[in-house]
Amino acid sequence: MISYPSRHCTVELQALPSRIGQVRRIVSAQLRYWHLDPLIDRASLGVTELLSNVHRHAQPDKTCTVEIELLLDRLTVSVRDGDPRMPVVDDAEPLATCGRGLAMVAAMSESWGVRPDGESGKVVWFTLPTSAPAVTAPSLHARRTVLDKPARRFAEVGASADGLRPDHAPARSAVAG
């Protein structure tokens, strides 16, 4: 079920790998509709990591609810599941293939947290700022020049000799789709 009141979107799902990609596309489309295109990459990454955690860790089932809400100058993305166990942030190695999801969410968001939800369940959330300059639509005539510096991602990635492409990209989504 999907509902779209004003500046609020809710998606209920089973956190299965095939569904995670669909939710990422729904979040992207909703942010485009709200003219928040600059937030799409970070919101998609964050929701992917939170849903991957539900898929890997939630008991007794993988049912969850994703909510995105825009209030004033802040976008909040939250994932509610039926497992009362609170997540643990691991100190994973930089090139680890798992155990880095919440650290990535913390690094790319303005704030994040977790709270109990009733007697059995929790909500994990993160916020992204929507400051006016960051959410304006790009000009149709704007072009990137060679002199522009590439945008920094949530993690520093070493640049190649020409300074234009990364030597490696250690951060990857844990779920295909």
N, C-alpha and C positions, 0 to 999 in steps of 0.2 A: 504494500500500500504506500502511495506517495501522496503527500499533501503539500500545497503551496500557499499558505496564507501569506499575506503581505511580504515581509522580509524574513521568512522562516520556512525552512524546508525539512521534512522528516521522511526518512526512508527506513522501512522495517525489512529485515532480511535474515537469511541464514548466512553466516560468514564463511562461505565456501569460496575457493579460489576463483571460480567462474563468476560469482556474484560480486566479488571485490572490484574487478575491472568495470563491471556495469555501474556500481556505485560511484567509482571514480569519474566515469563519464557523466553521470547525473550531477555530481557536485560541480564539475567543470561547466556544464551547460547552465546550471543555476547561477553560477558566478558570472558567466557571460551575460545572462539575462539581467542581472543586477549591475552590469557594467563594471565589474570588479576583475577584469581580465588579468591585471598584474598579480593577483593573489592565487590564480589557478594552480600553478606549479606547487607552491608550498601547501595549499589546502589539499591538493590531490595526494601529495607525498604523505602528509600527516594522516589523512583518513585511511590511506593504504596501510600504513604502519599500525594504526590502532585496530583496523579490521583483521590484519594478519595476526595480531596478538589474540584477538577473540578466537580466530580459527585455531591457533596453536594451543591456547591455554584454557579457554572457558569450559566450565563443566556446569551442569550436566549436558547442555546442548549449545549450539552455536547461534541461537537466536539473538539478535541485537537490533538496536535502533540507532541510526545515524541522524543527527540533527545539525543543521547549519542555521545560524541566526545572525542577522546584521542589526546591531544596535549602535546608533550614533557613529562613532569612528572605529568600531571594533567588530570583527567577524569572529564568532565562536563556533567551533566545530566540536561536537561531542559524540561519543559512542557509549551507549548503555548496553550492558549485558546482564545475564542472570547469575553470574558467578561472584560471590561476595569477596573472594580473595583479592587483595590489593596487588597491583603489579609491582615488580621489583626492577629498579634501574641497575643494570649490570655495567661494570667497567670492562667492556669488551675491547679487544685489540682493534686497532684502526682498520685492519683488513679482514676482520671476522665477517662471516657470512650470516650470522644470526646473533641476537642478543643486543643489537644496537638501536632498535626501533624507538624506544622512548628517549634515548639520548639524542637521536636525530630530531624527534619532535621538539624536544627542549631547545635544541640548537637553532631550529628554523622558525620557532614561534616567539611571540612576545611574552607569553606566559602559558603554563600548562598545569594540570593537576588531576587529582582523582578524588572522588567522594563516594561514600556509601549511598546506595539507592534502595531504600526500604530495608527489609530484613534479609533479602537475598539478592544481591546485585550491586553494581557499581557504575559510575559514570567516569570515563576518562575524557578530558577535554583539553583544547588548546585555543589560544586566541592569536589573531593576526591584526595588526593595525591597518586601518583603511584611510590613512591621511590623504588629504585632497590631491597632492601632487602624484601620489602613487596610484590613484585610481582613475585618473583622467585618461580618456581614450587617446591612443597615439594618432598623430596626424597622418592622413593618407599619403602625404608627401615626405614624411620622415624616412630617412634612410640611414643605415649604419655605415659609418666610414671606417677605414682601416685604423684611423687615429683613435676611435672610441675604444675605451678599455672594456674587456669582456666583463660581464656581471659576475660577481662572486656568488658562489653557492653556499650552502650551510656549512660545508667543510672546505678548507683550503686544499686545492689540488695543484701540484707542481706544474708549471708551464713548460712546454717544449722549447727548443732553442729559438724558434721564431716568435715565441710569446703569444701565439694565437690559439693553440689547442692544448689541452691537458696531456701530460705524459700518461696518466692513468686516471681512472675514475673509480675510486674505491667504494663509493656509495651506490648501491643498486637496490631496487625494490625486491623484496623477498617473495613476492607473489606475481606470477605472470598474469597478463590480462590487461 
